[in-house]
Amino acid sequence: MAMQGTLLTRGRPVEEWMRCGAVLVRPDALHEIDARNATVVIGFFDSESELGAALCERIERDVVCVSASQVARWRAALGPVPSEARADRWVRSELLHERRALKIHPGVNRVLRHLEERLAAADDVSLESLAVISGLSRSRFMHAFTESVGVPIRPYILWLRVQQASCELMEGASITTAAQNAGFSDAAHLTRTFRRMLGTTPSELALHGRVSRGVSLERR
């Protein structure tokens, strides 16, 4: 969501750009965002969470523009400088309207816990090793994961890596360190992924992180 003005979005490169204030993107959907010259809020919502499930129910297509009236309410709820408390109220008042019971396979649950705890440790996250953790065959695990989470395992892991790198950048890590810790081959790989998935660059996100922490940007 652009905090002021609008951004551009589209699903595939052959599609026309759409202009809106905010956009909802379905898990594993190919998309592009052009948010140059705009301050944006990027929300990562795990598709297996209560909030992720509620949002997925509202996304009729892969990429959906949010109405101007709804964007205005969201901006008002978040305020000019979003805080954790404001974000929590925004989620509860504006996003968690429709809820459905989550049905996640027990084996998939074990894998989700493993990824949450061990992704940063660069453990083996091959399909074979995750299938073993789930107690299922490879083919059954792939099917159960997609059915439970709503997105295949590989795109899900990539999203986890992007989230981890984003958090590290916001906390002051260098692009190279964030890329390495999140499991990207190098800083260039992280930058390409950020541009494709978020419409911004790691350096821009790191800059916003420094500003939010009150770090001076003046040249000395």
N, C-alpha and C positions, 0 to 999 in steps of 0.2 A: 504494500500500500504506500502510495506517495503521500507524504504528510501535507504537502501543498501541491496544487496543480494536478497534473496527470502523468501517466506513464504509457508506454506502448507495449503491446503484447500480441503474440500470435502463437499458434500451435506448431505448424511446420513451416519451413522456409518458403514453400510455394503459396502459403496462405497470406491474405492481406493483413496488415497491422490493424489492431483495434486500439483505440485510445480510451482510457478509463482511469479512475482514481485508485482502484484496487482490483485485484484479480485472485480468483481461487483456482488452484491447479490440482487436478486429480493425481494420485500417486502413479508414478511410472509414465506420466504423459510427457511426450516431447513438447517442449515449449521454449520460447525466447522472450526475454524482457529487456526493454530499452528504457532505462530510468536515468539517463544522463541529466545532470543539472537538477536532480531532485533528491530530497532527503526521503528515504524509504524505510519502512518497517517490514522486515522479513520474518514470517512466523513458520517455524518447523513444527508440524504436528504429526506424531507417529500415527499411522493409519490404524494400528491395533488398539489405540487408546480410546477412551470414551469420547473425547473431543474429536479425534480423527474420524471415528465412526459417524458422529453426528454431522461433521462437515461433508463427508463423502456422500451422505444422503442428499445433500443440497446441491451437489455439483452434477448438473445434467449432462455436461460435455467435458472433454478433457481440460479445456481452459474456459473459464466463465468470468466475464467482467461483472463486478459488483455495481449495483445501481448507485447513482450519485447521492440519493437521499440516505442510503445505508452507509456510504463512505463518510458522509457528513456526521452521522451518529458515531461511527467508529472513531473519527478524529476527535470529536468532542469527548468521548469516553477516555481516550488515551492522553489527551492534553498535548500542549506544544512540546513538552519534554516527557515522553513516556517513562514511567517508573514501574517497578515490579508490582506494586500495589494496584496501580491503575490498569496495568495489563491483566492482572488477575480479575479485577472487576469487569473489564471489557470482555474477557473470555466467558465469564459466568453470565453476564447480562445479555450479550449480543450473539454469542456463538453456540452456547450449549442449550439450544432450544429443543431439538429433536434427538432423542437418545434411543439406542437399541441395545439389546443384550449382546455382549461380546462372546463369541464362541470360538475359542482358540484351542487347537489341538494341544494336548499335554506335551507332546514331543516338541512342537513348535514353541511352546512356552519355555521349555528348557533352553532351546537355541536362542530365543530372545534375551533371556537372562544372561546367557554366556556372552552374547555379543555386547550387551550393555556393560558387562564387567571386564571383558577381555579384549575388546577391539583395540583399545589404546596400547595394549601390551604386544601388539603385532603377532598375536597367536595365529595359528593356522585357521583360516576361515574358508578353506576349500569346501566344495560341495560334499566331498567324501567325508571330511571330518565333521561337518555339521550334521550330516545324515546319521553318523554314528552317535553323536550327542542326542539326537532326536529319538534314536532307537528304531528308525524307519529305513526302508530302502531308499536309494537316491530318488527314484521316480516318485515314490509315495511321499517322500519328504517335500519334494518340489511342489507337488500338487497340494499337499496339506498346508504348506507355508502360504502359497498364493491364495488359497481358499480362506485361510484364517486371517491373514494380514491385508489382503487386497492388492498386493504388489509382489512380484517375484523376488527371490532372495537376493540376486545380484544388484538390481536397482535399489533395494532396501539398504544393503550394506553401503552402497555409494552415498546414499542420503545420510547415513550415520557418519560417514567420513567427512562429508561436507559440514555437517553440524559440528563435529568435533573441531575441525579446522576453524570454523567461524568463531567458536567459543575461545579458542586459543588466541586467535588474532585480536579479539575484543579485549582479551586479558593482557595483551602486550607482547605476545610471541612474534618472532620474525616470520616472514612468509615461508622461508626455507624450513624453519623449525616446525611450523604448523603443518606444512606439507608432509614432512617426514613423520611426525607423530601421528598424523591421521591416515598414513598408509598410502599417500600419493607418491609416484615415482620421483617427482621433483617439483620445484616451484612453478615451472611452466605448465606442468600437468594440472596443478591446482588452479592456476589462473585460467586455463582453458575451461575447466569444469565450472568455475564460478561464473564466467561470462555466459556459458551456455545455460546453466541452471538458474542463476540468480540475477543475471543482467547487471552485475557489478564485478569488481575485481577485488582480490584479497587486499591490495594496498588501500583501496577506498574504504573497505570495511575496517582495516586497522586504523586508518585515520579517524574514522568515527569513534572507534574505541578509545583512542587517545583523547579526543575532545570530551567524550562522556566521563572520562576519569579526571578531567581538568588538567591535562598535560599541556603545557605551553607549546604552541606551534611556531613561535617567533624564531627567526634566524638570529643567531648570536655570533 
